[in-house]
Amino acid sequence: MSLMITDECINCDVCEPECPNNAISQGEEIYQIDPELCTQCVGHYDEPQCQQVCPVDCIPLDPSREETQDELHQKYLKISGKA
């Protein structure tokens, strides 16, 4: 699954630089995650780095974007040019 940022985001700016796929960007009001680029850090880290640094725990799994570990890995390979 891709991750998502909820409206509990306080715009603290700590998640964006942690994303190895550049999937996080500033939206109109809060940060947002591009689901086409989010791999939950598969291929880079063991755990999603944005979740690790978020001080308010506002980055859950996006229930509308279910993906298996293999699908996330395939997305990582495509994004990184290793496919």
C-alpha angles and dihedrals in degrees: 000000000000117000124241136200116232128214088262087081112125095197092242092156096225100112100054098066091045095062110099092197097049088238094140122080139157112271128195094284108358139013117283136200123226103224091205090063101035114101096162083250091294106162092025110048140004092242135030105270095208090059090049094056100035108113095200102040094237098143110088130158113283105241091202092060106056113177133166123233088255092052090049090049091050089050089051091052091050095046093046094046092242095116 
